[in-house]
Amino acid sequence: MLNINLSDFMVELKDGSIKNVGPANKHAEAKLFDVEAAEAREFGDKRVKLVFSDESGNEVQVSLFPEDAQAVREDLDALEDDSRVFE
């Protein structure tokens, strides 16, 4: 299930084109639940891409610099050691 929350978001649809209207203070949040597949791969010369998808075909891609990807790995290692999730 893909959940997208957009705040202060307004667009104008005119002649088949979408145009941003209003101030540039927009905020968006996306959440993907019930992930069926997850993978990590190279993205360009300097980044790691994490790709998550669900059974409905929804997909979220996240591009991280290597040090941020390493921080995620360290968080997962800590969870594996200390959390009941990995029991």
VMD Tcl script that builds the backbone (N, CA, C; Angstrom):
set m [mol new atoms 261]
animate dup $m
set s [atomselect $m all]
$s set {name element resname resid chain x y z} {
  {N N MET 1 A 0.841 -1.167 0.000}
  {CA C MET 1 A 0.000 0.000 0.000}
  {C C MET 1 A 0.889 1.235 0.000}
  {N N LEU 2 A 0.641 2.127 -0.934}
  {CA C LEU 2 A 1.381 3.374 -1.055}
  {C C LEU 2 A 0.536 4.495 -0.479}
  {N N ASN 3 A 1.103 5.239 0.458}
  {CA C ASN 3 A 0.436 6.361 1.095}
  {C C ASN 3 A 1.239 7.607 0.764}
  {N N ILE 4 A 0.594 8.596 0.147}
  {CA C ILE 4 A 1.259 9.850 -0.184}
  {C C ILE 4 A 0.502 10.983 0.481}
  {N N ASN 5 A 1.225 11.791 1.250}
  {CA C ASN 5 A 0.641 12.935 1.930}
  {C C ASN 5 A 1.280 14.193 1.357}
  {N N LEU 6 A 0.479 15.041 0.740}
  {CA C LEU 6 A 0.952 16.298 0.169}
  {C C LEU 6 A 0.344 17.437 0.965}
  {N N SER 7 A 1.170 18.385 1.392}
  {CA C SER 7 A 0.604 19.516 2.116}
  {C C SER 7 A 0.969 20.810 1.399}
  {N N ASP 8 A 0.073 21.744 1.485}
  {CA C ASP 8 A 0.235 23.032 0.806}
  {C C ASP 8 A 0.547 22.825 -0.669}
  {N N PHE 9 A -0.151 21.901 -1.286}
  {CA C PHE 9 A 0.131 21.514 -2.666}
  {C C PHE 9 A -1.024 21.936 -3.567}
  {N N MET 10 A -0.704 22.721 -4.564}
  {CA C MET 10 A -1.717 23.143 -5.510}
  {C C MET 10 A -1.090 23.191 -6.897}
  {N N VAL 11 A -1.784 22.605 -7.846}
  {CA C VAL 11 A -1.335 22.657 -9.231}
  {C C VAL 11 A -2.494 23.130 -10.091}
  {N N GLU 12 A -2.145 23.596 -11.253}
  {CA C GLU 12 A -3.135 24.037 -12.224}
  {C C GLU 12 A -3.056 23.109 -13.425}
  {N N LEU 13 A -4.189 22.605 -13.842}
  {CA C LEU 13 A -4.254 21.757 -15.028}
  {C C LEU 13 A -4.893 22.582 -16.140}
  {N N LYS 14 A -4.108 22.830 -17.201}
  {CA C LYS 14 A -4.603 23.651 -18.296}
  {C C LYS 14 A -4.103 23.087 -19.613}
  {N N ASP 15 A -5.023 22.770 -20.479}
  {CA C ASP 15 A -4.690 22.225 -21.799}
  {C C ASP 15 A -3.787 20.997 -21.702}
  {N N GLY 16 A -4.023 20.158 -20.698}
  {CA C GLY 16 A -3.269 18.921 -20.554}
  {C C GLY 16 A -1.920 19.079 -19.879}
  {N N SER 17 A -1.568 20.277 -19.457}
  {CA C SER 17 A -0.289 20.519 -18.781}
  {C C SER 17 A -0.527 20.798 -17.308}
  {N N ILE 18 A 0.399 20.345 -16.487}
  {CA C ILE 18 A 0.331 20.595 -15.055}
  {C C ILE 18 A 1.332 21.689 -14.724}
  {N N LYS 19 A 0.865 22.703 -14.006}
  {CA C LYS 19 A 1.719 23.829 -13.635}
  {C C LYS 19 A 1.609 24.054 -12.131}
  {N N ASN 20 A 2.751 24.253 -11.486}
  {CA C ASN 20 A 2.792 24.574 -10.070}
  {C C ASN 20 A 2.186 25.957 -9.866}
  {N N VAL 21 A 1.332 26.090 -8.867}
  {CA C VAL 21 A 0.803 27.398 -8.501}
  {C C VAL 21 A 0.965 27.587 -7.001}
  {N N GLY 22 A 1.051 28.829 -6.584}
  {CA C GLY 22 A 1.204 29.120 -5.173}
  {C C GLY 22 A 2.659 29.168 -4.756}
  {N N PRO 23 A 2.887 29.350 -3.460}
  {CA C PRO 23 A 4.262 29.470 -2.954}
  {C C PRO 23 A 5.013 28.145 -3.017}
  {N N ALA 24 A 6.318 28.223 -2.837}
  {CA C ALA 24 A 7.181 27.039 -2.925}
  {C C ALA 24 A 7.378 26.378 -1.561}
  {N N ASN 25 A 6.385 26.402 -0.708}
  {CA C ASN 25 A 6.504 25.817 0.635}
  {C C ASN 25 A 5.845 24.446 0.720}
  {N N LYS 26 A 5.797 23.727 -0.377}
  {CA C LYS 26 A 5.133 22.432 -0.419}
  {C C LYS 26 A 5.932 21.377 0.336}
  {N N HIS 27 A 5.225 20.374 0.808}
  {CA C HIS 27 A 5.844 19.282 1.566}
  {C C HIS 27 A 5.167 17.982 1.137}
  {N N ALA 28 A 5.973 16.949 0.960}
  {CA C ALA 28 A 5.407 15.652 0.587}
  {C C ALA 28 A 6.041 14.554 1.422}
  {N N GLU 29 A 5.261 13.529 1.696}
  {CA C GLU 29 A 5.722 12.365 2.445}
  {C C GLU 29 A 5.139 11.133 1.775}
  {N N ALA 30 A 5.986 10.154 1.494}
  {CA C ALA 30 A 5.515 8.912 0.876}
  {C C ALA 30 A 5.881 7.743 1.777}
  {N N LYS 31 A 4.953 6.815 1.932}
  {CA C LYS 31 A 5.179 5.617 2.734}
  {C C LYS 31 A 4.724 4.413 1.925}
  {N N LEU 32 A 5.504 3.369 1.955}
  {CA C LEU 32 A 5.140 2.127 1.272}
  {C C LEU 32 A 5.086 1.015 2.307}
  {N N PHE 33 A 3.915 0.424 2.451}
  {CA C PHE 33 A 3.713 -0.653 3.421}
  {C C PHE 33 A 3.614 -1.990 2.694}
  {N N ASP 34 A 3.783 -3.062 3.408}
  {CA C ASP 34 A 3.672 -4.412 2.856}
  {C C ASP 34 A 4.607 -4.612 1.662}
  {N N VAL 35 A 5.859 -4.241 1.863}
  {CA C VAL 35 A 6.876 -4.371 0.808}
  {C C VAL 35 A 7.092 -5.843 0.487}
  {N N GLU 36 A 7.040 -6.177 -0.781}
  {CA C GLU 36 A 7.245 -7.552 -1.249}
  {C C GLU 36 A 8.676 -7.768 -1.750}
  {N N ALA 37 A 9.340 -6.708 -2.223}
  {CA C ALA 37 A 10.695 -6.835 -2.761}
  {C C ALA 37 A 11.499 -5.595 -2.391}
  {N N ALA 38 A 12.765 -5.826 -2.072}
  {CA C ALA 38 A 13.684 -4.731 -1.754}
  {C C ALA 38 A 15.045 -5.078 -2.328}
  {N N GLU 39 A 15.702 -4.082 -2.898}
  {CA C GLU 39 A 17.033 -4.316 -3.433}
  {C C GLU 39 A 17.880 -3.062 -3.325}
  {N N ALA 40 A 19.177 -3.253 -3.334}
  {CA C ALA 40 A 20.139 -2.151 -3.345}
  {C C ALA 40 A 21.023 -2.332 -4.574}
  {N N ARG 41 A 21.326 -1.206 -5.243}
  {CA C ARG 41 A 22.186 -1.268 -6.426}
  {C C ARG 41 A 22.902 0.062 -6.600}
  {N N GLU 42 A 23.921 0.050 -7.452}
  {CA C GLU 42 A 24.646 1.273 -7.748}
  {C C GLU 42 A 23.744 2.236 -8.499}
  {N N PHE 43 A 23.963 3.527 -8.250}
  {CA C PHE 43 A 23.207 4.559 -8.945}
  {C C PHE 43 A 24.189 5.658 -9.319}
  {N N GLY 44 A 24.522 5.710 -10.589}
  {CA C GLY 44 A 25.530 6.669 -11.022}
  {C C GLY 44 A 26.890 6.284 -10.483}
  {N N ASP 45 A 27.760 7.268 -10.373}
  {CA C ASP 45 A 29.128 7.014 -9.917}
  {C C ASP 45 A 29.290 7.116 -8.410}
  {N N LYS 46 A 28.324 7.754 -7.721}
  {CA C LYS 46 A 28.569 8.086 -6.324}
  {C C LYS 46 A 27.442 7.730 -5.372}
  {N N ARG 47 A 26.454 7.010 -5.823}
  {CA C ARG 47 A 25.310 6.773 -4.943}
  {C C ARG 47 A 24.878 5.307 -4.943}
  {N N VAL 48 A 24.083 4.993 -3.958}
  {CA C VAL 48 A 23.451 3.685 -3.826}
  {C C VAL 48 A 21.948 3.922 -3.930}
  {N N LYS 49 A 21.274 3.101 -4.711}
  {CA C LYS 49 A 19.828 3.230 -4.830}
  {C C LYS 49 A 19.173 2.053 -4.124}
  {N N LEU 50 A 18.226 2.362 -3.241}
  {CA C LEU 50 A 17.403 1.352 -2.601}
  {C C LEU 50 A 16.047 1.392 -3.292}
  {N N VAL 51 A 15.541 0.228 -3.691}
  {CA C VAL 51 A 14.271 0.143 -4.408}
  {C C VAL 51 A 13.356 -0.808 -3.643}
  {N N PHE 52 A 12.156 -0.332 -3.332}
  {CA C PHE 52 A 11.172 -1.105 -2.596}
  {C C PHE 52 A 9.887 -1.147 -3.414}
  {N N SER 53 A 9.254 -2.323 -3.505}
  {CA C SER 53 A 8.002 -2.432 -4.249}
  {C C SER 53 A 7.040 -3.360 -3.517}
  {N N ASP 54 A 5.746 -3.140 -3.782}
  {CA C ASP 54 A 4.727 -3.988 -3.171}
  {C C ASP 54 A 4.042 -4.829 -4.242}
  {N N GLU 55 A 3.101 -5.661 -3.815}
  {CA C GLU 55 A 2.455 -6.589 -4.748}
  {C C GLU 55 A 1.545 -5.882 -5.748}
  {N N SER 56 A 1.177 -4.621 -5.475}
  {CA C SER 56 A 0.331 -3.868 -6.394}
  {C C SER 56 A 1.121 -3.140 -7.473}
  {N N GLY 57 A 2.451 -3.259 -7.415}
  {CA C GLY 57 A 3.284 -2.582 -8.402}
  {C C GLY 57 A 3.720 -1.193 -7.992}
  {N N ASN 58 A 3.353 -0.754 -6.791}
  {CA C ASN 58 A 3.840 0.532 -6.298}
  {C C ASN 58 A 5.320 0.402 -5.985}
  {N N GLU 59 A 6.064 1.469 -6.205}
  {CA C GLU 59 A 7.505 1.416 -6.000}
  {C C GLU 59 A 8.000 2.733 -5.414}
  {N N VAL 60 A 8.958 2.620 -4.500}
  {CA C VAL 60 A 9.634 3.780 -3.941}
  {C C VAL 60 A 11.126 3.555 -4.141}
  {N N GLN 61 A 11.799 4.576 -4.674}
  {CA C GLN 61 A 13.238 4.519 -4.872}
  {C C GLN 61 A 13.886 5.602 -4.028}
  {N N VAL 62 A 15.003 5.250 -3.378}
  {CA C VAL 62 A 15.734 6.178 -2.533}
  {C C VAL 62 A 17.196 6.147 -2.951}
  {N N SER 63 A 17.750 7.310 -3.234}
  {CA C SER 63 A 19.148 7.425 -3.617}
  {C C SER 63 A 19.937 7.960 -2.426}
  {N N LEU 64 A 20.987 7.240 -2.041}
  {CA C LEU 64 A 21.794 7.619 -0.882}
  {C C LEU 64 A 23.260 7.723 -1.261}
  {N N PHE 65 A 23.977 8.640 -0.593}
  {CA C PHE 65 A 25.422 8.637 -0.699}
  {C C PHE 65 A 25.933 7.441 0.102}
  {N N PRO 66 A 27.108 6.903 -0.230}
  {CA C PRO 66 A 27.604 5.698 0.447}
  {C C PRO 66 A 27.620 5.803 1.968}
  {N N GLU 67 A 27.981 6.960 2.515}
  {CA C GLU 67 A 28.025 7.079 3.974}
  {C C GLU 67 A 26.628 6.989 4.589}
  {N N ASP 68 A 25.619 7.445 3.874}
  {CA C ASP 68 A 24.242 7.314 4.368}
  {C C ASP 68 A 23.758 5.872 4.269}
  {N N ALA 69 A 24.134 5.185 3.187}
  {CA C ALA 69 A 23.795 3.771 3.049}
  {C C ALA 69 A 24.476 2.953 4.147}
  {N N GLN 70 A 25.718 3.294 4.456}
  {CA C GLN 70 A 26.443 2.610 5.530}
  {C C GLN 70 A 25.746 2.837 6.869}
  {N N ALA 71 A 25.243 4.040 7.105}
  {CA C ALA 71 A 24.527 4.327 8.351}
  {C C ALA 71 A 23.264 3.474 8.458}
  {N N VAL 72 A 22.565 3.271 7.344}
  {CA C VAL 72 A 21.394 2.402 7.343}
  {C C VAL 72 A 21.804 0.967 7.677}
  {N N ARG 73 A 22.915 0.508 7.081}
  {CA C ARG 73 A 23.420 -0.841 7.384}
  {C C ARG 73 A 23.732 -0.984 8.865}
  {N N GLU 74 A 24.365 0.028 9.445}
  {CA C GLU 74 A 24.698 -0.022 10.870}
  {C C GLU 74 A 23.424 -0.052 11.726}
  {N N ASP 75 A 22.411 0.707 11.326}
  {CA C ASP 75 A 21.138 0.670 12.053}
  {C C ASP 75 A 20.514 -0.723 11.987}
  {N N LEU 76 A 20.567 -1.348 10.808}
  {CA C LEU 76 A 20.014 -2.703 10.665}
  {C C LEU 76 A 20.797 -3.710 11.501}
  {N N ASP 77 A 22.116 -3.591 11.513}
  {CA C ASP 77 A 22.934 -4.482 12.334}
  {C C ASP 77 A 22.582 -4.332 13.812}
  {N N ALA 78 A 22.393 -3.098 14.259}
  {CA C ALA 78 A 22.029 -2.857 15.657}
  {C C ALA 78 A 20.652 -3.446 15.961}
  {N N LEU 79 A 19.714 -3.290 15.045}
  {CA C LEU 79 A 18.395 -3.889 15.240}
  {C C LEU 79 A 18.478 -5.404 15.310}
  {N N GLU 80 A 19.295 -5.978 14.447}
  {CA C GLU 80 A 19.429 -7.437 14.435}
  {C C GLU 80 A 19.979 -7.939 15.768}
  {N N ASP 81 A 20.873 -7.169 16.362}
  {CA C ASP 81 A 21.469 -7.575 17.637}
  {C C ASP 81 A 20.538 -7.355 18.830}
  {N N ASP 82 A 19.738 -6.267 18.762}
  {CA C ASP 82 A 19.027 -5.840 19.962}
  {C C ASP 82 A 17.502 -5.856 19.888}
  {N N SER 83 A 16.937 -6.133 18.723}
  {CA C SER 83 A 15.493 -5.992 18.581}
  {C C SER 83 A 14.792 -7.346 18.515}
  {N N ARG 84 A 13.594 -7.393 19.031}
  {CA C ARG 84 A 12.781 -8.616 18.934}
  {C C ARG 84 A 12.279 -8.853 17.528}
  {N N VAL 85 A 12.383 -7.851 16.656}
  {CA C VAL 85 A 11.943 -7.991 15.261}
  {C C VAL 85 A 12.693 -9.128 14.573}
  {N N PHE 86 A 13.963 -9.306 14.912}
  {CA C PHE 86 A 14.813 -10.296 14.261}
  {C C PHE 86 A 14.875 -11.621 15.020}
  {N N GLU 87 A 13.994 -11.836 15.965}
  {CA C GLU 87 A 14.018 -13.095 16.729}
  {C C GLU 87 A 13.525 -14.254 15.906}
}
mol reanalyze $m
mol bondsrecalc $m
mol representation Tube
mol addrep $m
